Amino acid sequence: MRILGREPVAILAFIAVALKLGSAYGWDVSAELQTAIMVFLSCVVAVAEAFILKNGAAFAALVNLGHAAVALFLGLGLHMTAEQQAIWMMVIEGGIALVVVRPQVTAPIAALKIEQSSLVKAA
């Protein structure tokens, strides 16, 4: 079922970010509830992206699952500074881009002449 095209993902992502920021900056909730909110919303957005989007869905969904994993580890007692969290998210996003995105894209350069022919005849 298509509702508003890609908009449900953008709307869910905006709500997730707004609630995460609210819980981090002033919304008086316990650390456990904040963790539950962050993990749940990241997972909901990941699932929505996987089902709604066509191009880039795997990358987007895996990145949000990475967000959920970091939030879960923080909620379970892992102590990291904001800088360390940002570094881990860059590592997650970079790794996912290398594994998921790189094989699916083609460089915008002309192919080399040697790549355009072969000494072996096609069967």
OpenMM code with the backbone's topology and positions (N, CA, C; nanometers):
from openmm import Vec3, app, unit

residues = "MET ARG ILE LEU GLY ARG GLU PRO VAL ALA ILE LEU ALA PHE ILE ALA VAL ALA LEU LYS LEU GLY SER ALA TYR GLY TRP ASP VAL SER ALA GLU LEU GLN THR ALA ILE MET VAL PHE LEU SER CYS VAL VAL ALA VAL ALA GLU ALA PHE ILE LEU LYS ASN GLY ALA ALA PHE ALA ALA LEU VAL ASN LEU GLY HIS ALA ALA VAL ALA LEU PHE LEU GLY LEU GLY LEU HIS MET THR ALA GLU GLN GLN ALA ILE TRP MET MET VAL ILE GLU GLY GLY ILE ALA LEU VAL VAL VAL ARG PRO GLN VAL THR ALA PRO ILE ALA ALA LEU LYS ILE GLU GLN SER SER LEU VAL LYS ALA ALA".split()
positions = [
    Vec3(0.0843, -0.1177, 0.0000),
    Vec3(0.0000, 0.0000, 0.0000),
    Vec3(0.0888, 0.1239, 0.0000),
    Vec3(0.0629, 0.2142, -0.0924),
    Vec3(0.1438, 0.3339, -0.1046),
    Vec3(0.0684, 0.4528, -0.0486),
    Vec3(0.1224, 0.5092, 0.0584),
    Vec3(0.0623, 0.6277, 0.1190),
    Vec3(0.1649, 0.7397, 0.1122),
    Vec3(0.1370, 0.8427, 0.0376),
    Vec3(0.2233, 0.9592, 0.0254),
    Vec3(0.3622, 0.9265, -0.0296),
    Vec3(0.3782, 0.8210, -0.1058),
    Vec3(0.5077, 0.7876, -0.1652),
    Vec3(0.6129, 0.7593, -0.0601),
    Vec3(0.7195, 0.8371, -0.0618),
    Vec3(0.8288, 0.8183, 0.0335),
    Vec3(0.8070, 0.8942, 0.1632),
    Vec3(0.7060, 0.9743, 0.1696),
    Vec3(0.6861, 1.0623, 0.2838),
    Vec3(0.6741, 0.9927, 0.4191),
    Vec3(0.6130, 0.8746, 0.4295),
    Vec3(0.6061, 0.8124, 0.5626),
    Vec3(0.7428, 0.7928, 0.6265),
    Vec3(0.8443, 0.7612, 0.5473),
    Vec3(0.9786, 0.7433, 0.6023),
    Vec3(1.0320, 0.8763, 0.6537),
    Vec3(1.0148, 0.9828, 0.5761),
    Vec3(1.0617, 1.1146, 0.6183),
    Vec3(0.9874, 1.1601, 0.7444),
    Vec3(0.8573, 1.1361, 0.7492),
    Vec3(0.7776, 1.1749, 0.8659),
    Vec3(0.8207, 1.0961, 0.9883),
    Vec3(0.8365, 0.9630, 0.9742),
    Vec3(0.8816, 0.8805, 1.0870),
    Vec3(1.0208, 0.9224, 1.1336),
    Vec3(1.1098, 0.9491, 1.0398),
    Vec3(1.2449, 0.9901, 1.0771),
    Vec3(1.2429, 1.1227, 1.1516),
    Vec3(1.1603, 1.2170, 1.1063),
    Vec3(1.1505, 1.3462, 1.1744),
    Vec3(1.0954, 1.3287, 1.3155),
    Vec3(0.9913, 1.2489, 1.3305),
    Vec3(0.9338, 1.2234, 1.4632),
    Vec3(1.0376, 1.1578, 1.5537),
    Vec3(1.1119, 1.0605, 1.4991),
    Vec3(1.2142, 0.9926, 1.5782),
    Vec3(1.3203, 1.0905, 1.6270),
    Vec3(1.3683, 1.1762, 1.5368),
    Vec3(1.4703, 1.2735, 1.5749),
    Vec3(1.4146, 1.3719, 1.6777),
    Vec3(1.2924, 1.4204, 1.6566),
    Vec3(1.2318, 1.5153, 1.7503),
    Vec3(1.2173, 1.4534, 1.8896),
    Vec3(1.1714, 1.3293, 1.8963),
    Vec3(1.1570, 1.2644, 2.0262),
    Vec3(1.2923, 1.2356, 2.0907),
    Vec3(1.3905, 1.1977, 2.0118),
    Vec3(1.5250, 1.1743, 2.0664),
    Vec3(1.5825, 1.3029, 2.1231),
    Vec3(1.5694, 1.4128, 2.0475),
    Vec3(1.6195, 1.5409, 2.0960),
    Vec3(1.5423, 1.5869, 2.2198),
    Vec3(1.4110, 1.5679, 2.2172),
    Vec3(1.3305, 1.6054, 2.3329),
    Vec3(1.3706, 1.5298, 2.4583),
    Vec3(1.3975, 1.4012, 2.4433),
    Vec3(1.4355, 1.3218, 2.5599),
    Vec3(1.5779, 1.3531, 2.6040),
    Vec3(1.6614, 1.3994, 2.5122),
    Vec3(1.7986, 1.4327, 2.5483),
    Vec3(1.8095, 1.5731, 2.6084),
    Vec3(1.7209, 1.6646, 2.5676),
    Vec3(1.7315, 1.8039, 2.6101),
    Vec3(1.6056, 1.8561, 2.6780),
    Vec3(1.5705, 1.7988, 2.7893),
    Vec3(1.4664, 1.8610, 2.8678),
    Vec3(1.3452, 1.7770, 2.8996),
    Vec3(1.3049, 1.6881, 2.8124),
    Vec3(1.1904, 1.6033, 2.8425),
    Vec3(1.2328, 1.5122, 2.9553),
    Vec3(1.1718, 1.5262, 3.0693),
    Vec3(1.2161, 1.4580, 3.1905),
    Vec3(1.1722, 1.3126, 3.1898),
    Vec3(1.2589, 1.2262, 3.1381),
    Vec3(1.2336, 1.0827, 3.1374),
    Vec3(1.3569, 1.0115, 3.1912),
    Vec3(1.3378, 0.8917, 3.2386),
    Vec3(1.4500, 0.8137, 3.2911),
    Vec3(1.5418, 0.7710, 3.1767),
    Vec3(1.6633, 0.7344, 3.2122),
    Vec3(1.7593, 0.6886, 3.1111),
    Vec3(1.7082, 0.5621, 3.0424),
    Vec3(1.6414, 0.4753, 3.1185),
    Vec3(1.5891, 0.3514, 3.0614),
    Vec3(1.4799, 0.3796, 2.9592),
    Vec3(1.3894, 0.4723, 2.9914),
    Vec3(1.2823, 0.5074, 2.8987),
    Vec3(1.3389, 0.5770, 2.7755),
    Vec3(1.4380, 0.6637, 2.7940),
    Vec3(1.5009, 0.7310, 2.6812),
    Vec3(1.5648, 0.6278, 2.5890),
    Vec3(1.6318, 0.5284, 2.6463),
    Vec3(1.6925, 0.4228, 2.5655),
    Vec3(1.5860, 0.3458, 2.4889),
    Vec3(1.4783, 0.3105, 2.5581),
    Vec3(1.3706, 0.2356, 2.4929),
    Vec3(1.3112, 0.3156, 2.3768),
    Vec3(1.2912, 0.4452, 2.3966),
    Vec3(1.2374, 0.5316, 2.2917),
    Vec3(1.3318, 0.5349, 2.1717),
    Vec3(1.4596, 0.5555, 2.1974),
    Vec3(1.5569, 0.5663, 2.0884),
    Vec3(1.5686, 0.4357, 2.0108),
    Vec3(1.5751, 0.3239, 2.0813),
    Vec3(1.5866, 0.1940, 2.0144),
    Vec3(1.4605, 0.1643, 1.9340),
    Vec3(1.3443, 0.1840, 1.9940),
    Vec3(1.2181, 0.1561, 1.9269),
    Vec3(1.2015, 0.2408, 1.8009),
    Vec3(1.2240, 0.3717, 1.8128),
    Vec3(1.2045, 0.4603, 1.6980),
    Vec3(1.3044, 0.4317, 1.5872),
    Vec3(1.4294, 0.4021, 1.6234),
    Vec3(1.5281, 0.3688, 1.5211),
    Vec3(1.4885, 0.2414, 1.4475),
    Vec3(1.4366, 0.1442, 1.5205),
    Vec3(1.3931, 0.0186, 1.4568),
    Vec3(1.2694, 0.0396, 1.3692),
    Vec3(1.1743, 0.1204, 1.4155),
    Vec3(1.0543, 0.1485, 1.3364),
    Vec3(1.0920, 0.2169, 1.2053),
    Vec3(1.1808, 0.3158, 1.2126),
    Vec3(1.2235, 0.3848, 1.0917),
    Vec3(1.2980, 0.2884, 0.9995),
    Vec3(1.3813, 0.2007, 1.0549),
    Vec3(1.4549, 0.1035, 0.9734),
    Vec3(1.3598, 0.0102, 0.8993),
    Vec3(1.2594, -0.0395, 0.9688),
    Vec3(1.1630, -0.1298, 0.9050),
    Vec3(1.0829, -0.0554, 0.7982),
    Vec3(1.0405, 0.0671, 0.8284),
    Vec3(0.9657, 0.1463, 0.7304),
    Vec3(1.0506, 0.1715, 0.6062),
    Vec3(1.1776, 0.2040, 0.6256),
    Vec3(1.2653, 0.2282, 0.5114),
    Vec3(1.2810, 0.1022, 0.4267),
    Vec3(1.2952, -0.0111, 0.4927),
    Vec3(1.3145, -0.1371, 0.4199),
    Vec3(1.1939, -0.1704, 0.3336),
    Vec3(1.0732, -0.1387, 0.3811),
    Vec3(0.9529, -0.1738, 0.3064),
    Vec3(0.9059, -0.0657, 0.2103),
    Vec3(0.9320, 0.0609, 0.2402),
    Vec3(0.8774, 0.1703, 0.1598),
    Vec3(0.9732, 0.2145, 0.0499),
    Vec3(1.1007, 0.2270, 0.0835),
    Vec3(1.1961, 0.2788, -0.0141),
    Vec3(1.2365, 0.1728, -0.1144),
    Vec3(1.2820, 0.2183, -0.2292),
    Vec3(1.3306, 0.1259, -0.3313),
    Vec3(1.4825, 0.1371, -0.3399),
    Vec3(1.5321, 0.2508, -0.3836),
    Vec3(1.6761, 0.2713, -0.3952),
    Vec3(1.7338, 0.3177, -0.2615),
    Vec3(1.8371, 0.2516, -0.2173),
    Vec3(1.9026, 0.2896, -0.0927),
    Vec3(1.8345, 0.2385, 0.0321),
    Vec3(1.7354, 0.1524, 0.0165),
    Vec3(1.6604, 0.1045, 0.1324),
    Vec3(1.7478, 0.0241, 0.2274),
    Vec3(1.8318, -0.0616, 0.1748),
    Vec3(1.9160, -0.1449, 0.2615),
    Vec3(2.0115, -0.0581, 0.3414),
    Vec3(2.0742, 0.0382, 0.2755),
    Vec3(2.1673, 0.1269, 0.3454),
    Vec3(2.0969, 0.2032, 0.4567),
    Vec3(1.9843, 0.2650, 0.4232),
    Vec3(1.9111, 0.3455, 0.5208),
    Vec3(1.8640, 0.2602, 0.6387),
    Vec3(1.8118, 0.1428, 0.6101),
    Vec3(1.7625, 0.0559, 0.7169),
    Vec3(1.8767, 0.0097, 0.8063),
    Vec3(1.9886, -0.0286, 0.7480),
    Vec3(2.1017, -0.0752, 0.8284),
    Vec3(2.1618, 0.0370, 0.9127),
    Vec3(2.1643, 0.1579, 0.8593),
    Vec3(2.2136, 0.2717, 0.9380),
    Vec3(2.1244, 0.2946, 1.0593),
    Vec3(1.9936, 0.2884, 1.0405),
    Vec3(1.9037, 0.3073, 1.1549),
    Vec3(1.9142, 0.1926, 1.2540),
    Vec3(1.9377, 0.0717, 1.2069),
    Vec3(1.9617, -0.0388, 1.3000),
    Vec3(2.0923, -0.0164, 1.3754),
    Vec3(2.1909, 0.0450, 1.3105),
    Vec3(2.3145, 0.0825, 1.3799),
    Vec3(2.2882, 0.1846, 1.4900),
    Vec3(2.2026, 0.2834, 1.4604),
    Vec3(2.1613, 0.3805, 1.5626),
    Vec3(2.0962, 0.3076, 1.6801),
    Vec3(2.0102, 0.2136, 1.6498),
    Vec3(1.9415, 0.1383, 1.7549),
    Vec3(2.0414, 0.0591, 1.8383),
    Vec3(2.1396, -0.0015, 1.7742),
    Vec3(2.2389, -0.0805, 1.8471),
    Vec3(2.3205, 0.0076, 1.9411),
    Vec3(2.3639, 0.1243, 1.8928),
    Vec3(2.4399, 0.2153, 1.9792),
    Vec3(2.3551, 0.2588, 2.0985),
    Vec3(2.2286, 0.2937, 2.0725),
    Vec3(2.1392, 0.3347, 2.1819),
    Vec3(2.1186, 0.2206, 2.2808),
    Vec3(2.1041, 0.0994, 2.2307),
    Vec3(2.0838, -0.0161, 2.3185),
    Vec3(2.2064, -0.0402, 2.4061),
    Vec3(2.3249, -0.0351, 2.3466),
    Vec3(2.4468, -0.0542, 2.4255),
    Vec3(2.4629, 0.0545, 2.5305),
    Vec3(2.4286, 0.1785, 2.4956),
    Vec3(2.4343, 0.2869, 2.5939),
    Vec3(2.3354, 0.2623, 2.7069),
    Vec3(2.2162, 0.2152, 2.6720),
    Vec3(2.1148, 0.1864, 2.7730),
    Vec3(2.1524, 0.0710, 2.8633),
    Vec3(2.2340, -0.0200, 2.8120),
    Vec3(2.2763, -0.1350, 2.8919),
    Vec3(2.4008, -0.1059, 2.9745),
    Vec3(2.4453, 0.0191, 2.9729),
    Vec3(2.5533, 0.0569, 3.0627),
    Vec3(2.6851, 0.0924, 2.9984),
    Vec3(2.6968, 0.0868, 2.8674),
    Vec3(2.8199, 0.1260, 2.8010),
    Vec3(2.8333, 0.2775, 2.8113),
    Vec3(2.9452, 0.3249, 2.8600),
    Vec3(2.9658, 0.4688, 2.8765),
    Vec3(3.0521, 0.5213, 2.7628),
    Vec3(2.9935, 0.6117, 2.6832),
    Vec3(3.0657, 0.6751, 2.5734),
    Vec3(3.0327, 0.8238, 2.5720),
    Vec3(3.1321, 0.9030, 2.5347),
    Vec3(3.1068, 1.0460, 2.5180),
    Vec3(3.0309, 1.0668, 2.3870),
    Vec3(2.9809, 1.1875, 2.3674),
    Vec3(2.9107, 1.2193, 2.2423),
    Vec3(3.0043, 1.2043, 2.1233),
    Vec3(3.1313, 1.2403, 2.1416),
    Vec3(3.2288, 1.2263, 2.0331),
    Vec3(3.2503, 1.0793, 1.9987),
    Vec3(3.2600, 0.9941, 2.0994),
    Vec3(3.2776, 0.8511, 2.0748),
    Vec3(3.1553, 0.7922, 2.0044),
    Vec3(3.0368, 0.8366, 2.0431),
    Vec3(2.9153, 0.7896, 1.9757),
    Vec3(2.9168, 0.8316, 1.8291),
    Vec3(2.9570, 0.9554, 1.8016),
    Vec3(2.9626, 1.0040, 1.6641),
    Vec3(3.0648, 0.9242, 1.5826),
    Vec3(3.1778, 0.8921, 1.6433),
    Vec3(3.2793, 0.8126, 1.5729),
    Vec3(3.2251, 0.6742, 1.5401),
    Vec3(3.1567, 0.6114, 1.6357),
    Vec3(3.0998, 0.4786, 1.6092),
    Vec3(2.9956, 0.4840, 1.4988),
    Vec3(2.9156, 0.5901, 1.4949),
    Vec3(2.8161, 0.6009, 1.3884),
    Vec3(2.8842, 0.6212, 1.2532),
    Vec3(2.9948, 0.6955, 1.2504),
    Vec3(3.0681, 0.7108, 1.1247),
    Vec3(3.1267, 0.5771, 1.0801),
    Vec3(3.1776, 0.4996, 1.1749),
    Vec3(3.2322, 0.3673, 1.1415),
    Vec3(3.1219, 0.2773, 1.0872),
    Vec3(3.0058, 0.2788, 1.1518),
    Vec3(2.8929, 0.1969, 1.1069),
    Vec3(2.8492, 0.2397, 0.9671),
    Vec3(2.8297, 0.3695, 0.9478),
    Vec3(2.7850, 0.4187, 0.8171),
    Vec3(2.8890, 0.3942, 0.7088),
    Vec3(3.0163, 0.4148, 0.7416),
    Vec3(3.1220, 0.3896, 0.6440),
    Vec3(3.1322, 0.2426, 0.6070),
    Vec3(3.1213, 0.1550, 0.7065),
    Vec3(3.1262, 0.0114, 0.6803),
    Vec3(3.0086, -0.0353, 0.5963),
    Vec3(2.8911, 0.0161, 0.6279),
    Vec3(2.7717, -0.0210, 0.5509),
    Vec3(2.7829, 0.0313, 0.4084),
    Vec3(2.8333, 0.1534, 0.3930),
    Vec3(2.8505, 0.2091, 0.2585),
    Vec3(2.9488, 0.1244, 0.1781),
    Vec3(3.0549, 0.0789, 0.2419),
    Vec3(3.1551, -0.0022, 0.1730),
    Vec3(3.0984, -0.1371, 0.1296),
    Vec3(3.0200, -0.1987, 0.2168),
    Vec3(2.9691, -0.3330, 0.1893),
    Vec3(2.8411, -0.3306, 0.1051),
    Vec3(2.7492, -0.2389, 0.1336),
    Vec3(2.6173, -0.2395, 0.0693),
    Vec3(2.6120, -0.1483, -0.0533),
    Vec3(2.6631, -0.0270, -0.0406),
    Vec3(2.6464, 0.0711, -0.1473),
    Vec3(2.7497, 0.0546, -0.2578),
    Vec3(2.8743, 0.0346, -0.2231),
    Vec3(2.9810, 0.0304, -0.3231),
    Vec3(2.9557, -0.0696, -0.4362),
    Vec3(2.9128, -0.1928, -0.4072),
    Vec3(2.8904, -0.2863, -0.5191),
    Vec3(2.7728, -0.2477, -0.6098),
    Vec3(2.6870, -0.1564, -0.5652),
    Vec3(2.5673, -0.1229, -0.6410),
    Vec3(2.5818, 0.0025, -0.7255),
    Vec3(2.6961, 0.0693, -0.7183),
    Vec3(2.7133, 0.1938, -0.7921),
    Vec3(2.8240, 0.1797, -0.8949),
    Vec3(2.8188, 0.2629, -0.9975),
    Vec3(2.9204, 0.2657, -1.1016),
    Vec3(2.9828, 0.4039, -1.1024),
    Vec3(3.1131, 0.4080, -1.1113),
    Vec3(3.1830, 0.5361, -1.1143),
    Vec3(3.1459, 0.6131, -1.2406),
    Vec3(3.1361, 0.7456, -1.2326),
    Vec3(3.0973, 0.8260, -1.3499),
    Vec3(3.2159, 0.8574, -1.4408),
    Vec3(3.3004, 0.7574, -1.4670),
    Vec3(3.4140, 0.7772, -1.5563),
    Vec3(3.4013, 0.6806, -1.6732),
    Vec3(3.4619, 0.7170, -1.7840),
    Vec3(3.4559, 0.6310, -1.9014),
    Vec3(3.5368, 0.5045, -1.8764),
    Vec3(3.4887, 0.3950, -1.9306),
    Vec3(3.5611, 0.2692, -1.9185),
    Vec3(3.6902, 0.2758, -1.9989),
    Vec3(3.7910, 0.2070, -1.9510),
    Vec3(3.9172, 0.2028, -2.0228),
    Vec3(3.9029, 0.1211, -2.1505),
    Vec3(3.9837, 0.1534, -2.2522),
    Vec3(3.9756, 0.0828, -2.3795),
    Vec3(4.0009, -0.0660, -2.3607),
    Vec3(4.0915, -0.1008, -2.2731),
    Vec3(4.1238, -0.2414, -2.2499),
    Vec3(4.0040, -0.3175, -2.1901),
    Vec3(3.9174, -0.2458, -2.1204),
    Vec3(3.7993, -0.3092, -2.0598),
    Vec3(3.6855, -0.3283, -2.1595),
    Vec3(3.6971, -0.2713, -2.2781),
    Vec3(3.5888, -0.2765, -2.3760),
    Vec3(3.6015, -0.3940, -2.4727),
    Vec3(3.7108, -0.4677, -2.4648),
    Vec3(3.7261, -0.5823, -2.5531),
    Vec3(3.7903, -0.6974, -2.4760),
    Vec3(3.7882, -0.8135, -2.5375),
    Vec3(3.8457, -0.9310, -2.4751),
    Vec3(3.9087, -1.0189, -2.5813),
    Vec3(4.0161, -1.0864, -2.5469),
    Vec3(4.0799, -1.1809, -2.6386),
    Vec3(4.0010, -1.3100, -2.6452),
    Vec3(3.9181, -1.3347, -2.5450),
    Vec3(3.8377, -1.4574, -2.5384),
    Vec3(3.7053, -1.4301, -2.6080),
    Vec3(3.6696, -1.5155, -2.7018),
    Vec3(3.5426, -1.5011, -2.7745),
    Vec3(3.4271, -1.5505, -2.6874),
    Vec3(3.3151, -1.4785, -2.6889),
    Vec3(3.1966, -1.5213, -2.6148),
    Vec3(3.1373, -1.6461, -2.6791),
    Vec3(3.0861, -1.7344, -2.5992),
    Vec3(3.0297, -1.8612, -2.6512),
    Vec3(2.8951, -1.8385, -2.7118),
] * unit.nanometer
topology = app.Topology()
chain = topology.addChain("A")
for resn in residues:
    res = topology.addResidue(resn, chain)
    for name in ("N", "CA", "C"):
        topology.addAtom(name, app.Element.getBySymbol(name[0]), res)
